[in-house]
Amino acid sequence: MANTQDFTAVMKDMMGSFPVDTKAMEEAFKTQATLNEKLSAVALDAASKSAELSNKWTKETIAKLSEVSKAKAEPADYAKAATDFASASAEVAAENMAAFAEIAKKVQTETVELLMAAGKDMSEDATAAVKKATSDVTAAAKKAAAK
């Protein structure tokens, strides 16, 4: 029994020889956090522009409604005011929908650009981490074999 190998000690020694690289994890976390920050900025900018556009559209509509609601001298003037309001509203709606589409297009473009750049960064980080891990494991295996 005195000659029995202590496998617990051998395993502990062997596991201690293999390094754990937390720097790669930290870099991956930082890259992800940076990406999230940039994506949030894109979304918040779009939300701000959309809110401004909605506010402008609402003010324009209210201004046009105040014109429609004024008392008219002739009954035909009410029909004309309603027709003018409908025509102006349709025109403003088309303009504003085009503006919303531009905001959406910009968000899409910026998001794709960010994701492509982040994918490249993450790929480079992963490649560097794998190379370092391979090097460290090879060194540790050689060290363990030499014992």
C-alpha positions in Angstrom: 0.0 0.0 0.0 2.9 2.3 0.6 3.8 2.3 -3.1 0.3 3.2 -4.3 0.3 6.3 -6.5 -1.7 9.3 -5.1 -3.8 10.1 -8.2 -5.4 13.1 -6.5 -2.1 14.7 -6.1 -1.1 13.9 -9.7 -4.3 15.3 -11.1 -4.0 18.4 -8.9 -0.5 19.0 -10.1 -1.4 18.4 -13.7 -4.4 20.8 -13.6 -2.2 23.4 -11.9 0.2 23.1 -14.8 -2.5 24.1 -17.3 -2.9 27.9 -17.4 -6.3 29.6 -17.5 -6.2 32.8 -19.5 -8.8 35.2 -18.1 -7.5 38.0 -20.2 -9.2 36.5 -23.3 -12.5 36.4 -21.4 -12.1 40.0 -20.3 -11.4 41.1 -23.9 -14.4 39.3 -25.1 -16.5 40.9 -22.4 -15.2 44.4 -23.3 -15.8 43.8 -27.0 -19.4 42.7 -26.2 -20.0 45.7 -23.9 -18.6 48.1 -26.5 -20.9 46.6 -29.1 -23.9 46.9 -26.8 -23.1 50.5 -26.1 -22.9 51.3 -29.8 -26.1 49.5 -30.6 -27.9 51.3 -27.8 -26.6 54.6 -29.1 -28.0 53.8 -32.6 -31.4 52.8 -31.1 -31.6 55.8 -28.8 -30.7 58.2 -31.6 -33.4 56.7 -33.8 -35.9 56.9 -31.0 -35.1 60.5 -30.4 -35.4 61.4 -34.1 -38.7 59.5 -34.3 -40.1 61.3 -31.3 -39.1 64.7 -32.8 -40.7 63.8 -36.1 -43.9 62.6 -34.4 -44.0 65.8 -32.3 -43.5 67.9 -35.5 -46.2 66.0 -37.3 -48.7 66.4 -34.4 -48.1 70.1 -34.2 -48.6 70.5 -38.0 -51.8 68.5 -37.8 -53.1 70.6 -34.8 -52.3 73.8 -36.7 -54.3 72.6 -39.7 -57.2 71.4 -37.5 -57.4 74.9 -35.9 -57.9 76.3 -39.4 -60.7 73.7 -40.2 -62.4 74.4 -36.9 -62.8 78.2 -37.5 -66.3 79.4 -38.2 -67.0 80.0 -41.9 -69.4 82.4 -43.6 -70.7 80.0 -46.2 -71.6 76.3 -45.8 -69.4 75.5 -48.9 -66.4 76.9 -47.1 -66.6 74.0 -44.6 -66.4 71.5 -47.4 -63.5 73.3 -48.9 -61.7 73.5 -45.5 -62.2 69.8 -45.0 -60.9 69.0 -48.4 -57.9 71.3 -47.9 -57.2 69.6 -44.6 -57.4 66.1 -46.1 -55.2 67.0 -49.0 -52.6 68.7 -46.7 -52.7 65.8 -44.2 -52.1 63.3 -47.0 -49.1 65.3 -48.2 -47.6 65.7 -44.8 -48.2 62.0 -44.0 -46.3 61.1 -47.2 -43.4 63.4 -46.2 -43.3 62.1 -42.6 -43.5 58.4 -43.6 -40.6 59.0 -45.9 -38.7 60.6 -43.0 -39.5 57.6 -40.8 -38.2 55.3 -43.6 -35.0 57.3 -43.7 -34.5 56.9 -39.9 -35.2 53.1 -40.2 -32.8 52.8 -43.1 -30.1 54.6 -41.2 -30.6 52.3 -38.2 -30.4 49.3 -40.4 -27.2 50.5 -42.1 -25.5 51.4 -38.8 -26.5 48.2 -37.2 -25.1 46.0 -40.0 -21.9 48.0 -40.0 -21.5 47.6 -36.2 -22.3 43.9 -36.3 -19.8 43.3 -39.2 -17.1 45.2 -37.3 -17.9 43.4 -34.1 -17.8 40.1 -35.8 -14.4 40.9 -37.2 -13.1 42.0 -33.8 -14.6 38.9 -32.1 -13.1 36.6 -34.7 -9.7 38.2 -34.2 -10.0 38.0 -30.4 -11.0 34.3 -30.7 -8.2 33.5 -33.0 -5.7 35.2 -30.7 -7.1 33.4 -27.6 -7.0 30.0 -29.3 -3.4 30.5 -30.4 -2.4 31.6 -26.9 -4.3 28.7 -25.3 -2.7 26.2 -27.7 0.7 27.6 -27.0 0.1 27.5 -23.2 -1.3 24.0 -23.2 1.6 22.7 -25.4 4.1 24.3 -23.0 2.2 22.9 -20.0 2.0 19.4 -21.6 5.8 19.5 -22.3 6.5 20.6 -18.7 4.2 17.8 -17.3 5.9 15.2 -19.6 9.3 16.3 -18.5 8.5 15.6 -14.8 
